[in-house]
């Protein structure tokens, strides 16, 4: 079983490497926005340095991951390797995934193949937490096929949709749906059948 998994992973890695190398020249960022070549080469030489630079994750790590991925697609394997590294904390993992999700959204406008590669690489981690974080960051449930559950609508859940609720009303009888002229006074005639039930429930 494990031998088959290893063989599949090696095949997937080879396919991924081939695709990334073919897309290596197609950066998402325009030249003036790309990170300096030295920053990119330093990261590729030691991806773990990112974990030391941003030990708590957060917006700065998200931005750095986005800038790396959008400046040079060949940084993707190093970023994915960090997601598989046991030294990566949950906060760092979420930040890395958040940055990659931003790159994927930008790439979808100019280089769909690269956007697909990012998603495939996320799925290839076979880490349910990584996949769930990517779904939450992108709102994309298609990747759930590789990672399990696929909880719906992670980014679309909103609040009440147009019903008028009184301020701090907790009881069901205090909810008003139409007439807003009577503040906090439940209508006297709610529950039409309540009075009539008293007549039949009085055994003597």
C-alpha positions in Angstrom: 0.0 0.0 0.0 2.7 2.5 1.0 4.8 1.5 -2.0 1.9 2.3 -4.3 1.4 5.7 -2.6 5.1 6.5 -2.9 5.0 5.6 -6.6 2.0 7.8 -7.1 3.6 10.7 -5.3 6.8 10.4 -7.3 4.8 10.4 -10.6 2.8 13.4 -9.4 5.9 15.2 -8.4 7.5 14.5 -11.7 4.5 15.8 -13.6 4.3 18.9 -11.3 8.0 19.6 -11.9 7.6 19.3 -15.6 4.7 21.7 -15.7 6.3 24.2 -13.4 9.5 24.2 -15.4 7.5 24.9 -18.5 5.7 27.8 -16.8 8.8 29.1 -15.1 9.1 32.1 -17.4 5.5 33.2 -16.8 5.5 35.3 -13.6 2.2 36.6 -12.4 3.7 39.9 -11.3 4.9 42.4 -13.9 8.7 42.9 -13.9 8.6 46.1 -11.8 6.6 44.4 -9.0 8.7 41.2 -8.8 10.9 40.5 -5.8 14.7 40.9 -6.5 16.4 37.8 -7.9 18.6 37.6 -4.8 15.5 37.3 -2.5 14.1 34.5 -4.7 17.4 32.6 -4.9 17.9 32.9 -1.1 14.4 31.5 -0.5 15.0 28.6 -2.9 18.3 27.8 -1.3 16.7 27.7 2.2 12.9 27.7 2.2 12.9 27.1 6.0 14.4 30.6 6.5 10.8 31.9 5.9 9.7 30.1 9.1 12.4 31.8 11.1 11.6 35.2 9.6 7.9 35.0 10.4 7.5 32.7 13.4 3.9 33.7 14.1 2.7 33.7 10.5 0.2 36.5 10.0 -0.2 39.1 7.2 3.5 39.6 6.6 4.0 35.9 5.9 1.0 35.9 3.6 2.4 38.9 1.7 5.9 37.3 1.4 4.4 34.0 0.1 2.2 35.8 -2.4 5.2 37.9 -3.6 7.4 34.8 -4.0 4.8 32.8 -5.8 3.7 35.7 -8.1 7.3 36.7 -8.8 8.6 33.3 -9.8 6.6 30.1 -10.2 9.6 28.0 -9.5 9.2 29.0 -5.8 6.1 26.8 -5.6 7.9 23.5 -4.7 9.7 25.2 -1.8 6.5 26.8 -0.5 4.7 23.4 -0.7 7.6 21.8 1.1 7.0 24.2 4.0 3.4 23.0 4.2 4.7 19.4 4.6 7.4 20.4 7.2 6.5 19.3 10.7 8.3 22.5 12.0 5.6 24.6 10.3 3.1 25.8 12.9 -0.7 26.0 12.2 -0.5 29.8 12.0 2.4 29.6 9.5 0.5 27.0 7.5 -2.6 29.2 7.3 -0.5 32.1 6.2 1.4 30.2 3.5 -1.9 28.7 2.2 -3.4 32.2 2.3 -0.6 33.6 0.2 -0.8 30.8 -2.3 -4.5 31.3 -2.6 -3.9 34.9 -3.5 -1.4 33.9 -6.1 -3.8 31.4 -7.6 -6.6 34.0 -7.8 -4.2 36.4 -9.7 -2.9 33.6 -11.9 -6.5 32.6 -12.8 -6.7 35.9 -14.7 -3.5 35.5 -16.7 -2.1 32.0 -16.4 -4.8 29.4 -15.6 -2.3 26.5 -15.9 -0.3 28.0 -13.0 -3.4 28.5 -10.9 -4.3 24.8 -11.5 -0.8 23.8 -10.5 -1.1 25.6 -7.2 -4.4 23.8 -6.5 -2.9 20.5 -7.5 0.1 21.0 -5.3 -2.2 21.9 -2.3 -4.2 18.7 -3.0 -1.0 16.7 -3.3 0.0 17.5 0.3 -2.8 15.1 1.3 -3.1 17.2 4.5 -6.7 17.8 5.4 -5.9 21.0 7.4 -4.0 22.4 4.4 -6.8 21.6 2.0 -9.5 23.0 4.3 -7.5 26.2 4.8 -7.1 26.6 1.0 -10.8 26.0 0.5 -11.6 28.7 3.1 -9.1 31.1 1.5 -10.4 30.6 -2.0 -14.0 29.5 -1.5 -13.2 26.7 -3.9 -14.9 23.4 -3.0 -13.8 21.5 -6.1 -10.6 20.5 -4.3 -12.7 18.8 -1.7 -12.8 15.7 -3.9 -9.2 15.0 -2.9 -9.4 16.1 0.7 -12.7 14.9 2.1 -15.6 16.9 3.5 -15.9 20.0 1.5 -18.0 22.0 3.9 -20.1 24.3 1.8 -20.0 28.0 1.5 -17.0 28.8 3.7 -16.8 32.4 2.6 -20.4 33.1 1.7 -22.1 32.7 5.1 -23.8 36.0 5.9 -26.0 37.3 8.7 -29.8 37.7 8.8 -31.3 38.1 5.3 -33.8 40.9 5.6 -36.1 39.9 8.4 -36.8 42.6 11.0 -35.9 41.4 14.4 -36.4 43.5 17.5 -33.4 44.7 19.4 -32.5 41.9 21.8 -35.7 39.9 21.3 -35.2 36.4 22.5 -38.6 34.9 22.5 -40.3 33.7 19.4 -43.4 35.7 20.1 -41.5 39.0 20.0 -40.4 38.6 16.3 -42.1 41.0 13.9 -42.0 40.4 10.2 -44.1 43.2 8.8 -45.5 46.0 11.0 -42.8 48.0 12.6 -45.1 50.6 14.2 -45.6 48.6 17.4 -42.3 48.5 19.4 -41.8 45.4 21.4 -45.5 44.7 21.9 -46.4 41.2 20.8 -49.8 41.2 19.2 -52.6 40.2 21.6 -54.0 37.8 19.1 -51.0 35.6 18.4 -51.5 31.8 18.5 -55.1 31.7 17.5 -55.9 28.3 18.8 -54.5 28.7 22.3 -57.6 29.9 24.1 -59.8 27.2 22.6 -57.5 24.4 23.8 -58.2 25.4 27.5 -61.9 24.3 27.2 -61.0 20.7 26.3 -58.2 20.3 28.9 -60.2 20.7 32.1 -61.1 17.2 33.4 -63.4 17.2 36.4 
